[in-house]
Amino acid sequence: MARPVGTGTDAGVSAERLRVVGAVLAVLVAAAAAGFLAGGGFGTGTADAVRGLVVALAVGLLVAGATVGVWRVNRRHAARLGISMSRYLRVARSVRRGEAPDDPVEHAAAADLVSRMRRGPGSVPHRWAPRLLIGGGVLWGAAGVVFIADGAYGWALYAFAMMGLVLAQLVSLRRRERRLEAAARGLGI
């Protein structure tokens, strides 16, 4: 008996699934490697592989737990809207880019995503979000200066890198808000 041949849509779904799994595994490996390097190399001036493994395990578990939590929330929202998880994630990507979908089912999912993103704590209408990011950047910068004064140059580099990431988040906050408003205009909400 011949096996049925999958359609192009089936191949696209499995390729999308493999891409998502690969991205999740890459993030887990990068987080564990960063945890190992941070735990094993910083702090005492000597490399400690056991401490590095403990920190890598802790970071890996935190990232895995957060990934599972986000996955469950997204799956629940997709089921509530009556669409597949991959389709829901595709709609979310288009909303983050400022695009509105044409399909009526995806239109409802996009409208739900826009309303949830507007209420989120990383949204510009929350007056405290930009102030909190600026304050965080100042604190990381101050910590870097203190580390330089103490001669802990590795920690100073880390603090300045974190300051840069926090301030980059501030810049991207405004861009995300513009894209979200473009998606909302495209949806007519």
PyMOL commands that set and color helices and strands:
alter all, ss='L'
color gray80, all
select helices_A, chain A and resi 8-41+49-81+85-96+104-119+128-150+153-187
alter helices_A, ss='H'
color red, helices_A
deselect
rebuild
show_as cartoon
